[in-house]
Amino acid sequence: MNYDVVIIGGGASGLMCAATAAYRGRKVLLLEHTKKIGRKILMSGGGRCNFTHLHNSPANFLSDNPHFCKSALSRFRAADFVELVDRHGIEYHEKTPGQLFCNESSKEILQLLLTECDWAGVEIMTETSVFEVEQGAQGYHVRTSRGQFDVESVVIASGGLSIPNGGATGFAYDVAEQFGLKVTPRQAALVPFTLQPDLLEHLKPLSGVSQPVRVSCNGMSFSENLLLTHRGLSGPAILQISSYWHAGDEIEIDLLPQLALEDWLKEQRQQRPKAELRTLMAQHMTKRLAQTLCELWGFEGEVGQYSNARLQEVVQQFKHWRVKPSGTEGYRTAEVTLGGIDTNEISQKTFEAKKAPGLFFIGECLDVTGHLGGHNFQWAWASGFCAGQFV
Ligand SMILES: Cc1cc2nc3c(=O)[nH]c(=O)nc-3n(C[C@H](O)[C@H](O)[C@H](O)COP(=O)(O)OP(=O)(O)OC[C@H]3O[C@@H](n4cnc5c(N)ncnc54)[C@H](O)[C@@H]3O)c2cc1C
């Protein structure tokens, strides 16, 4: 059992790193503690894996050090992964501009990675628990439920905290702290918001209704769909802004981002003074949403009765709806973990810990978090590929 490299975590970044290193002639062992390799790949993109984003760039990532991701993202681009996908004959389509999804199934992306690992000669062990990573005189001792492996390089690719019942652990952060590396505060991200009980009671019957909105928080805005759920607010707009939200913050929702509402309402007041406000608003959203919001905000009656000041109140509510979420659904449903291992501790070229030569960290466990839309996988591929050239 002689290996050069042990990679801990059989997810997106670990598989990419394993194949890359093994193609260089390194003897690579990949350890996964669950039964299943690549579980999040299988779950992703509603079963069709949004495997990259054509317009991926460093601007799509949050990190205390926004420069860290630049080097890896420029060395392994979306086009490089697309080339791999093409080479494996996987058919895909572009959904929302830039977002690439498999036509058939996420299984194809996992199979691509497993095939590459197989061709490169990676050995994979599932259902293997890692008890300890210890620095030796030369390299590392990795103690596991299948014995001890003494290797030159260890790669921690065990991901973040989201979906704990799918195998997520805080292993990477524990190892980082064991070796004296700083870990930034973490929170669930790309996650739905929960609402205060009184607001939820009003909105709950609208569960399933969606509306294109522009949502803003802490200086960031996203124009995408909002989805009302029986727990609160979800949909791509909300998942995106959740990465910028901190407990106690308000978010602002423009329910009609494409409409100059005040001008339009004034026109309507002239042309259709007898029309109820809710009827007018239902031209721009579902009838139920218009009715519920008009009731919630007390906008009753015919538009002809509305003064300019009252119309401005309508505009204020529909275009600047301020909502204070009670929280998020947490790691149970979050797509990713915001924060993680401080990138100042890691070489942006090799992904090696500066304080622990031979110990590498890649993927989501680092303080690099992508926007929704394939950016998180692109980070996993890029960081895995780059580290794979140095382990
Ligand atoms: C429901 C869902 C949908 C998503 N959809 C998309 C999408 O469409 N596009 C996109 O870009 N991103 C998506 N993401 C995010 C994406 O899945 C992650 O960013 C990505 O998988 C991170 O890769 P990783 O290799 O760092 O970690 P993971 O892929 O999470 O892999 C980590 C692996 O390490 C294993 N592990 C954990 N602890 C240990 C341990 N102690 N010992 C051994 N093994 C361990 C885990 O079981 C897991 O297999 C989605 C996430 C979720 C939860």
The ligand as a MOL file (V3000), in Angstrom:
LIG
                    3D

  0  0  0     0  0            999 V3000
M  V30 BEGIN CTAB
M  V30 COUNTS 53 58 0 0 0
M  V30 BEGIN ATOM
M  V30 1 C -28.2980 20.4800 -3.3730 0
M  V30 2 C -27.0560 21.1000 -3.9540 0
M  V30 3 C -27.0530 21.4720 -5.2940 0
M  V30 4 C -25.9070 22.0750 -5.8310 0
M  V30 5 N -25.9220 22.4130 -7.1500 0
M  V30 6 C -24.8270 22.9880 -7.6970 0
M  V30 7 C -24.7800 23.2820 -9.0970 0
M  V30 8 O -25.6960 22.9270 -9.8630 0
M  V30 9 N -23.6810 23.9280 -9.5850 0
M  V30 10 C -22.6230 24.2710 -8.7770 0
M  V30 11 O -21.6440 24.8500 -9.2650 0
M  V30 12 N -22.6120 23.9570 -7.4650 0
M  V30 13 C -23.6910 23.3240 -6.9160 0
M  V30 14 N -23.6720 22.9980 -5.5870 0
M  V30 15 C -22.4500 23.2750 -4.8000 0
M  V30 16 C -21.3930 22.1920 -5.1040 0
M  V30 17 O -21.9830 20.9260 -4.9600 0
M  V30 18 C -20.2110 22.3140 -4.1420 0
M  V30 19 O -19.7110 23.6350 -4.1630 0
M  V30 20 C -19.0990 21.3490 -4.5460 0
M  V30 21 O -19.5740 20.0170 -4.5240 0
M  V30 22 C -17.9010 21.4720 -3.6070 0
M  V30 23 O -16.9310 20.5290 -3.9720 0
M  V30 24 P -15.9290 19.9320 -2.8980 0
M  V30 25 O -15.1180 18.9210 -3.5940 0
M  V30 26 O -15.2310 21.0310 -2.1910 0
M  V30 27 O -16.8640 19.2520 -1.8120 0
M  V30 28 P -17.9570 18.0570 -1.9840 0
M  V30 29 O -18.3420 17.9110 -3.4030 0
M  V30 30 O -18.9660 18.3840 -0.9750 0
M  V30 31 O -17.1180 16.7830 -1.5770 0
M  V30 32 C -16.6350 16.5620 -0.2970 0
M  V30 33 C -16.6100 15.0780 -0.0510 0
M  V30 34 O -15.8550 14.8350 1.1370 0
M  V30 35 C -16.5460 13.8620 1.8890 0
M  V30 36 N -16.1120 13.9970 3.2830 0
M  V30 37 C -16.5220 14.9080 4.1970 0
M  V30 38 N -15.8950 14.7120 5.3660 0
M  V30 39 C -15.0790 13.6550 5.1810 0
M  V30 40 C -14.1840 12.9570 6.0230 0
M  V30 41 N -14.0080 13.3130 7.2990 0
M  V30 42 N -13.4930 11.8900 5.5320 0
M  V30 43 C -13.6680 11.5210 4.2440 0
M  V30 44 N -14.5060 12.1270 3.4000 0
M  V30 45 C -15.2050 13.1950 3.8530 0
M  V30 46 C -18.0060 14.1270 1.6440 0
M  V30 47 O -18.7950 13.0020 1.9410 0
M  V30 48 C -17.9800 14.4750 0.1590 0
M  V30 49 O -18.0880 13.3350 -0.6380 0
M  V30 50 C -24.7780 22.3520 -5.0260 0
M  V30 51 C -24.7990 21.9620 -3.6900 0
M  V30 52 C -25.9110 21.3450 -3.1530 0
M  V30 53 C -25.8880 20.9430 -1.7170 0
M  V30 END ATOM
M  V30 BEGIN BOND
M  V30 1 1 1 2
M  V30 2 1 2 3
M  V30 3 2 2 52
M  V30 4 2 3 4
M  V30 5 1 4 5
M  V30 6 1 4 50
M  V30 7 2 5 6
M  V30 8 1 6 7
M  V30 9 1 6 13
M  V30 10 2 7 8
M  V30 11 1 7 9
M  V30 12 1 9 10
M  V30 13 2 10 11
M  V30 14 1 10 12
M  V30 15 2 12 13
M  V30 16 1 13 14
M  V30 17 1 14 15
M  V30 18 1 14 50
M  V30 19 1 15 16
M  V30 20 1 16 17
M  V30 21 1 16 18
M  V30 22 1 18 19
M  V30 23 1 18 20
M  V30 24 1 20 21
M  V30 25 1 20 22
M  V30 26 1 22 23
M  V30 27 1 23 24
M  V30 28 2 24 25
M  V30 29 1 24 26
M  V30 30 1 24 27
M  V30 31 1 27 28
M  V30 32 2 28 29
M  V30 33 1 28 30
M  V30 34 1 28 31
M  V30 35 1 31 32
M  V30 36 1 32 33
M  V30 37 1 33 34
M  V30 38 1 33 48
M  V30 39 1 34 35
M  V30 40 1 35 36
M  V30 41 1 35 46
M  V30 42 1 36 37
M  V30 43 1 36 45
M  V30 44 2 37 38
M  V30 45 1 38 39
M  V30 46 1 39 40
M  V30 47 2 39 45
M  V30 48 1 40 41
M  V30 49 2 40 42
M  V30 50 1 42 43
M  V30 51 2 43 44
M  V30 52 1 44 45
M  V30 53 1 46 47
M  V30 54 1 46 48
M  V30 55 1 48 49
M  V30 56 2 50 51
M  V30 57 1 51 52
M  V30 58 1 52 53
M  V30 END BOND
M  V30 END CTAB
M  END
